[in-house]
Amino acid sequence: MLDTDSIPRDICLMDSTTICVLHGDGLIEMASIKSEDMSPVFTRMKSFRLDDVFDWCHSVVRVHDNIVVTGVKQDTTYWCIASPDDGHVDTIHRICKKSRWSYVTTKESIIYISCCVDVDTGVYGFDILNPSQCKYIYKHERLQWPTSIVMNVDGNIFVGNGSHLDSCIHQLTSSCQPVAIFSPRGIPWDLHAMFWDNGRLYVTRWGSHDIT
């Protein structure tokens, strides 16, 4: 049973049987998952907090043997590398001004973070081996409300723009160069989460739609 008094913000797989759940207040839970009678069963293994790291946490992803967490502190958005054992953090790294939210995905040692914050709205790429400066930046006038970011097996980045005025998906290379912007038939306005499965991109709003 996971914590129900806190607000879960994001989730990532640590391995085939373990998930990491990030809560907005900095609580992190590691839980095992198994299937019983075709239904998932979660068992909490351990939990810890990112004390005094962020005022509010946004997103989490596994990178090598650690986790990367994004969040805001005062008027700035940061990311950090945290230990999945106890939540230890050495340094937080600045991304941009305080964003409404941020989402993170990864390819090898590069992390890609989408942020929603006025003129700083965009995608930021950092190398965790050299985290002191941003490696890639992507901004576009049609990327005003990024609500999700995912990467497929070919290394292409897909960023969802969730504005009800212009719901679209931005496709980028791994160096954040634009490939295409598309608004497929059936894409929901106020686009929310996305994920890949078997070569198909799934997009959610209130229900779910699939995009090939």
C-alpha positions as CSV (number, residue, x, y, z in Angstrom):
1,M,0.0,0.0,0.0
2,L,1.5,3.4,-1.0
3,D,1.2,6.6,1.0
4,T,-2.3,8.1,0.6
5,D,-1.6,11.3,2.7
6,S,0.8,12.8,0.2
7,I,0.3,13.8,-3.4
8,P,2.0,11.6,-6.0
9,R,3.5,13.5,-8.9
10,D,5.4,11.0,-11.1
11,I,6.4,7.4,-11.4
12,C,9.2,5.5,-13.1
13,L,10.4,1.9,-13.4
14,M,13.6,1.0,-11.6
15,D,13.7,-2.6,-13.0
16,S,11.1,-5.1,-14.2
17,T,9.6,-5.5,-10.8
18,T,10.3,-2.3,-8.9
19,I,8.7,1.2,-9.3
20,C,9.7,4.6,-7.9
21,V,6.9,6.9,-6.9
22,L,7.7,10.6,-6.4
23,H,5.4,12.8,-4.3
24,G,5.2,16.6,-4.5
25,D,6.4,17.1,-1.0
26,G,9.6,15.1,-1.6
27,L,8.5,11.7,-0.4
28,I,9.9,8.9,-2.5
29,E,8.5,5.4,-2.3
30,M,10.1,2.2,-3.7
31,A,7.6,-0.5,-4.3
32,S,7.6,-4.0,-5.8
33,I,4.9,-4.9,-8.3
34,K,3.6,-8.3,-9.2
35,S,0.5,-9.7,-10.9
36,E,-2.1,-11.7,-9.0
37,D,-5.2,-12.8,-10.9
38,M,-4.3,-10.4,-13.7
39,S,-4.3,-7.4,-11.3
40,P,-1.2,-5.5,-10.2
41,V,-0.3,-5.7,-6.5
42,F,2.0,-3.1,-5.1
43,T,4.1,-3.7,-1.9
44,R,6.0,-0.8,-0.4
45,M,9.7,-1.8,0.1
46,K,11.0,1.5,1.6
47,S,10.5,5.2,1.6
48,F,12.5,8.3,2.2
49,R,12.4,12.1,1.7
50,L,14.4,14.6,-0.3
51,D,14.6,16.9,2.7
52,D,15.1,20.6,2.0
53,V,16.0,20.0,-1.7
54,F,12.8,21.3,-3.4
55,D,9.8,23.3,-2.3
56,W,7.8,21.1,-4.7
57,C,8.8,18.1,-6.7
58,H,7.7,17.6,-10.3
59,S,9.2,14.5,-12.1
60,V,11.5,11.5,-11.7
61,V,13.4,9.2,-14.0
62,R,15.9,6.4,-13.5
63,V,19.4,7.1,-14.9
64,H,22.0,4.4,-14.6
65,D,22.0,3.4,-10.9
66,N,20.5,6.7,-9.6
67,I,17.3,8.7,-10.1
68,V,17.0,12.2,-11.5
69,V,14.3,14.5,-9.9
70,T,13.1,17.9,-11.0
71,G,11.3,20.5,-9.0
72,V,11.1,24.1,-7.9
73,K,12.8,25.9,-5.0
74,Q,11.8,29.6,-4.4
75,D,11.7,31.2,-7.9
76,T,13.8,28.7,-9.8
77,T,13.4,25.2,-11.4
78,Y,16.2,22.7,-10.7
79,W,17.2,19.1,-11.3
80,C,19.3,16.8,-9.2
81,I,20.7,13.3,-9.0
82,A,19.5,11.4,-6.0
83,S,20.4,8.0,-4.5
84,P,17.6,5.5,-4.8
85,D,18.7,4.0,-1.5
86,D,18.3,7.0,0.8
87,G,17.6,10.1,-1.3
88,H,21.0,11.6,-0.7
89,V,21.6,14.6,-3.0
90,D,25.0,16.3,-3.5
91,T,24.1,19.3,-5.7
92,I,21.0,20.8,-7.4
93,H,21.4,22.2,-10.9
94,R,19.5,25.2,-12.3
95,I,17.3,24.8,-15.3
96,C,15.3,28.0,-15.7
97,K,12.9,30.3,-13.8
98,K,10.2,28.8,-11.6
99,S,8.0,26.6,-13.9
100,R,4.5,25.5,-13.4
101,W,5.7,22.0,-14.0
102,S,8.6,20.1,-15.5
103,Y,8.9,16.6,-17.0
104,V,12.0,14.5,-17.6
105,T,13.1,11.7,-19.8
106,T,16.5,10.3,-20.6
107,K,18.8,8.6,-23.1
108,E,22.0,7.2,-21.7
109,S,23.7,10.0,-19.8
110,I,21.6,12.8,-21.3
111,I,18.4,14.0,-19.5
112,Y,15.8,16.0,-21.3
113,I,13.5,18.3,-19.3
114,S,10.5,20.1,-20.5
115,C,9.5,23.2,-18.6
116,C,6.4,25.5,-18.7
117,V,7.4,29.0,-17.6
118,D,6.8,32.1,-19.7
119,V,9.7,32.9,-22.0
120,D,11.7,30.0,-20.6
121,T,9.2,27.4,-21.8
122,G,11.1,24.8,-23.7
123,V,13.1,21.6,-23.6
124,Y,16.5,21.5,-21.9
125,G,19.1,18.8,-22.3
126,F,21.8,18.2,-19.7
127,D,24.7,15.7,-19.6
128,I,24.8,14.2,-16.1
129,L,28.5,13.7,-16.5
130,N,28.9,17.5,-17.0
131,P,25.9,19.0,-15.3
132,S,27.1,22.5,-14.8
133,Q,25.7,23.9,-18.1
134,C,22.8,23.1,-20.4
135,K,23.9,21.1,-23.5
136,Y,20.7,21.5,-25.6
137,I,17.8,23.9,-25.7
138,Y,14.7,23.7,-27.8
139,K,12.1,26.6,-27.9
140,H,9.2,27.1,-30.3
141,E,6.3,29.5,-30.6
142,R,4.0,26.5,-30.7
143,L,5.4,24.9,-27.6
144,Q,3.7,27.1,-25.0
145,W,2.2,24.5,-22.6
146,P,4.4,21.3,-22.5
147,T,2.7,18.7,-20.5
148,S,4.8,15.6,-21.2
149,I,8.0,14.3,-22.7
150,V,8.9,10.8,-23.9
151,M,11.6,9.1,-25.9
152,N,11.2,6.1,-28.3
153,V,13.7,3.3,-28.9
154,D,15.1,5.2,-31.9
155,G,16.2,8.1,-29.7
156,N,13.6,10.6,-30.9
157,I,12.1,12.9,-28.4
158,F,8.3,13.7,-28.4
159,V,7.0,16.7,-26.4
160,G,3.3,17.2,-26.0
161,N,1.9,20.7,-26.1
162,G,-1.2,20.6,-24.0
163,S,-2.8,23.9,-24.8
164,H,-6.4,23.6,-25.8
165,L,-5.8,26.3,-28.4
166,D,-3.0,24.3,-30.1
167,S,-2.6,20.6,-29.0
168,C,0.3,19.2,-30.9
169,I,3.3,17.0,-30.6
170,H,6.9,18.2,-31.3
171,Q,9.3,15.6,-32.5
172,L,13.0,16.3,-31.8
173,T,16.3,14.5,-32.4
174,S,18.5,13.5,-29.4
175,S,20.3,16.9,-29.8
176,C,17.0,18.8,-29.6
177,Q,16.8,19.6,-33.3
178,P,13.3,19.9,-34.6
179,V,12.0,17.1,-36.9
180,A,8.3,17.7,-37.1
181,I,5.3,19.2,-35.4
182,F,2.0,17.3,-35.9
183,S,-1.5,17.3,-34.7
184,P,-2.9,13.9,-35.7
185,R,-6.6,13.3,-36.2
186,G,-8.1,12.4,-32.9
187,I,-5.6,14.0,-30.7
188,P,-7.3,15.3,-27.6
189,W,-7.2,19.0,-26.7
190,D,-5.5,19.6,-23.3
191,L,-3.1,16.8,-24.1
192,H,-1.7,15.2,-21.0
193,A,0.5,12.1,-20.6
194,M,2.2,10.1,-23.4
195,F,3.9,6.8,-23.5
196,W,5.3,4.4,-26.1
197,D,4.4,0.7,-26.4
198,N,5.2,-1.6,-29.3
199,G,5.8,1.2,-31.8
200,R,2.6,3.0,-30.9
201,L,2.4,6.4,-29.1
202,Y,-0.4,6.6,-26.6
203,V,-1.8,10.0,-25.6
204,T,-4.2,10.7,-22.8
205,R,-6.6,13.5,-21.8
206,W,-9.7,12.3,-20.0
207,G,-9.7,9.1,-21.9
208,S,-7.0,7.6,-24.1
209,H,-6.2,7.8,-27.8
210,D,-3.5,6.0,-29.7
211,I,-1.4,7.5,-32.5
212,T,0.6,5.4,-34.9
